[in-house]
C-alpha cells in the first residue's frame, strides 16, 4: 500500500480577501449610484411632465377664450389688468368679453366676462373666474383700481364660478410680498388715438395700419393681439420658489381677434 501525502485545502489569503472586498464594494457603490441616478431621472421626468401638463392647460384655456372674444369701439374685447408695487408693475390678470350669445349692450356686463387672474393672496394660483349672476356694468377701461376691486370681490363671492387652472405659477418676491411671474400684454392696431385722428380728418383713413391691410374708405379691420408669458415650477409652496428659480420653465402664448370699425 502506497502512502500518499494529502494536500491540505488552501483558503484565501488576507490580501485576496481585501482585494475581493474592495471589488465588491466598488460594485455595490456602482449599483447604488446607478439606482440614485435612475431615481433622480425619474423624478426629473415626472416634474417636467407635470409642468408641461399645467402649461398646456393654461395655453389652451386662455387662447380658446380669447379667440371667442367680442369687441366694440367701446371695449377692445381683451383688457389686461395691472397690479403695482413701488416702481414695478404686474399685469397678471386679463378680462375677456365672452358673452353667451349676443351682448346686452355696447359695453360688457360682469356676467359676460371671463377673467383670468393670479390670486393676489396666493400668487402661485392661476384662476379662471366667471359670475353669471352679476349684471352690473364692468368698470371703465382706464379705471384699474375698480378692476382690481372687481377681481377681489369675484374671488370672494360665493356666486362666482372659479376654476384653479394651475397652482405652479412661480412667484417672486418684491419687497415683503410675493408676486406672480405671469404677464399679459396687449396691442391694438390701429390705436384709439390713430382712429380718432382719422375720424377728425387730421390723417387719412386709408393711411392707418389696418390689420391684414383690409380696409375701405369707410371701414377697416382692427386687430387686438395679446401676448402672455409665465413661469412654472414643480411646487405649489411659494416659500420654495426662490430655491427653484433655476428650475423654472418659461412658457409663452398669444392670441388675436379681429373686428371691423367704421369711419
C-alpha positions in Angstrom: 0.0 0.0 0.0 1.4 3.3 -1.1 1.3 6.1 1.4 0.2 9.3 -0.3 0.5 12.8 1.0 -2.8 14.6 1.2 -2.7 18.3 0.1 -4.4 20.5 2.7 -7.3 22.7 1.3 -5.9 26.2 0.8 -8.1 29.2 1.7 -7.9 32.8 0.6 -5.1 34.9 1.9 -5.7 38.2 3.7 -4.6 40.1 0.6 -7.0 38.2 -1.6 -9.8 38.9 0.9 -9.0 42.6 0.9 -9.0 42.7 -2.9 -12.3 40.8 -3.1 -13.9 43.1 -0.6 -12.7 46.1 -2.5 -14.1 44.8 -5.7 -17.5 44.0 -4.1 -17.5 47.5 -2.6 -16.9 49.1 -5.9 -19.7 47.0 -7.5 -22.2 47.9 -4.7 -21.2 51.6 -5.0 -21.8 51.5 -8.7 -25.2 49.9 -8.3 -26.1 52.4 -5.6 -25.1 55.3 -7.8 -27.0 53.9 -10.8 -30.1 53.5 -8.6 -29.9 57.1 -7.4 -29.3 58.3 -11.0 -32.4 56.4 -12.2 -34.5 57.7 -9.3 -33.3 61.3 -9.9 -34.0 61.0 -13.7 -37.5 59.6 -12.9 -38.3 62.5 -10.5 -37.0 65.0 -13.1 -39.1 63.4 -15.8 -42.2 63.4 -13.6 -41.7 67.1 -12.7 -41.2 68.1 -16.3 -44.3 66.2 -17.3 -46.3 67.8 -14.5 -45.1 71.3 -15.5 -45.8 70.6 -19.2 -49.4 69.4 -18.4 -50.1 72.6 -16.5 -48.6 74.7 -19.3 -50.8 73.1 -21.9 -54.0 73.6 -19.9 -53.1 77.3 -19.3 -52.4 77.8 -23.0 -55.5 76.1 -24.3 -58.0 77.7 -21.9 -56.7 81.2 -22.4 -56.3 81.1 -26.1 -59.6 79.4 -26.7 -61.5 82.0 -24.6 -59.7 84.9 -26.3 -60.4 83.7 -29.8 -64.1 84.0 -29.0 -63.9 87.5 -27.5 -66.4 90.2 -28.6 -65.1 93.7 -29.3 -66.6 97.1 -30.0 -65.3 100.7 -30.3 -66.0 101.0 -26.5 -64.3 97.8 -25.4 -61.5 96.0 -27.3 -62.6 92.5 -26.2 -59.4 91.8 -24.2 -58.3 94.1 -21.4 -55.1 93.5 -19.2 -55.4 94.5 -15.5 -52.2 95.6 -13.8 -51.1 95.4 -10.1 -48.4 97.7 -8.8 -45.7 97.6 -6.1 -43.3 100.6 -5.9 -42.0 101.2 -9.4 -42.9 97.7 -10.5 -46.0 96.7 -12.5 -47.5 93.3 -12.7 -50.1 92.8 -15.5 -51.2 89.5 -14.0 -54.9 89.5 -14.9 -57.0 89.9 -18.0 -60.7 90.4 -18.7 -62.2 88.8 -21.8 -65.6 89.8 -23.1 -67.1 86.5 -23.9 -70.9 86.8 -23.9 -73.2 83.8 -24.2 -74.9 84.8 -27.4 -75.4 88.5 -28.3 -74.1 91.0 -25.8 -76.6 93.1 -23.9 -75.0 96.4 -24.7 -72.0 98.1 -26.4 -70.0 97.6 -23.2 -69.7 94.4 -21.2 -71.6 93.4 -18.1 -69.7 91.5 -15.4 -71.7 88.3 -16.2 -70.4 88.5 -19.8 -66.8 88.5 -18.7 -64.3 85.7 -18.3 -61.4 86.9 -16.1 -58.1 85.1 -15.9 -56.2 86.2 -12.9 -53.5 85.3 -10.4 -54.9 85.2 -6.9 -53.4 88.3 -5.3 -53.3 86.5 -1.9 -51.7 83.3 -3.4 -49.6 84.3 -6.4 -48.9 80.7 -7.5 -52.6 80.1 -8.2 -53.9 81.0 -11.7 -57.7 81.2 -11.8 -60.5 81.4 -14.3 -63.4 83.4 -12.9 -67.0 83.9 -14.0 -70.0 85.3 -12.3 -73.2 84.8 -14.3 -75.4 86.5 -11.6 -73.7 89.9 -11.7 -75.4 92.0 -14.3 -73.7 95.3 -13.4 -71.7 97.1 -16.0 -67.9 96.4 -16.0 -65.6 99.2 -14.7 -64.3 101.8 -17.2 -61.4 100.9 -19.4 -58.9 103.1 -17.6 -60.2 102.5 -14.0 -57.6 100.0 -12.9 -58.4 100.3 -9.2 -62.1 99.4 -9.9 -60.9 96.4 -12.0 -58.7 95.1 -9.2 -61.5 95.6 -6.7 -63.8 93.7 -9.0 -61.4 90.7 -9.2 -61.1 90.6 -5.4 -64.8 90.7 -5.0 -65.4 88.0 -7.5 -62.8 85.7 -5.8 -64.6 86.2 -2.5 -68.1 85.8 -3.9 -70.0 82.6 -3.3 -71.8 83.2 -6.6 -68.6 83.1 -8.7 -67.5 80.0 -10.6 -63.8 79.7 -10.0 -61.6 77.2 -11.7 -58.0 76.8 -10.5 -56.1 76.2 -13.7 -52.7 75.9 -12.1 -51.0 76.2 -8.7 -47.5 76.0 -10.1 -47.0 79.6 -11.3 -43.6 80.8 -10.0 -43.9 83.6 -7.5 -41.0 86.1 -6.9 -40.6 88.5 -4.1 -40.9 92.2 -4.4 -40.3 93.8 -1.0 -42.0 91.7 1.6 -44.7 90.4 -0.8 -44.8 87.7 -3.4 -46.0 88.5 -7.0 -46.6 86.2 -9.9 -44.3 85.9 -12.9 -47.3 85.7 -15.2 -47.7 88.7 -17.6 -50.3 89.8 -20.1 -49.7 92.5 -22.7 -52.0 93.7 -25.5 -51.6 95.7 -28.6 -54.4 97.3 -30.6 -53.8 98.2 -34.2 -54.8 100.9 -35.3 -54.7 102.5 -31.9 -57.6 104.6 -30.4 -55.6 107.8 -31.0 -55.0 106.9 -34.7 -58.6 106.1 -35.3 -59.7 109.3 -33.5 -57.3 111.4 -35.7 -58.6 109.7 -38.9 -62.2 110.4 -37.9 -61.3 114.0 -37.2 -59.7 114.3 -40.6 -56.2 115.1 -39.4 -54.8 111.9 -41.1 -56.2 109.9 -44.0 -58.3 106.9 -43.1 -56.6 104.8 -45.7 -53.2 105.5 -44.3 -53.8 103.8 -41.0 -52.1 100.5 -40.3 -55.1 98.3 -40.8 -54.8 94.6 -39.8 -54.1 92.3 -42.8 -54.4 95.5 -45.0 -58.2 95.1 -45.1 -60.0 98.5 -45.3 -62.2 100.7 -47.4 -62.9 104.4 -47.5 -65.5 104.0 -44.7 -64.3 100.9 -42.6 -61.3 98.8 -41.7 -60.3 95.7 -39.8 -58.7 96.2 -36.4 -56.5 93.7 -34.6 -56.4 93.2 -30.8 -53.3 91.0 -30.1 -52.5 89.6 -26.7 -49.1 88.1 -25.7 -48.8 86.3 -22.3 -45.9 84.6 -20.6 -45.4 82.7 -17.4 -43.0 80.5 -15.5 -43.8 77.2 -13.8 -42.0 75.3 -11.1 -42.8 71.8 -9.8 -44.0 73.0 -6.4 -47.1 74.9 -5.1 -45.2 76.0 -2.0 -44.2 79.6 -2.8 -41.6 79.5 0.0 -39.6 77.1 -2.2 -39.9 79.2 -5.3 -36.8 81.2 -4.6 -34.7 78.0 -4.4 -36.4 76.7 -7.5 -35.7 79.7 -9.6 -33.1 77.9 -11.7 -35.6 75.1 -12.4 -38.4 77.5 -13.5 -39.6 76.8 -17.0 -40.8 79.8 -19.1 -43.7 79.5 -21.5 -45.3 81.9 -24.0 -48.6 82.2 -25.7 -50.5 84.6 -27.9 -53.9 85.1 -29.4 -55.6 87.8 -31.6 -59.1 88.9 -32.5 -60.2 91.0 -35.5 -63.2 93.2 -35.8 -64.5 96.0 -38.1 -64.6 99.6 -37.2 -66.3 102.3 -39.3 -65.3 105.9 -40.0 
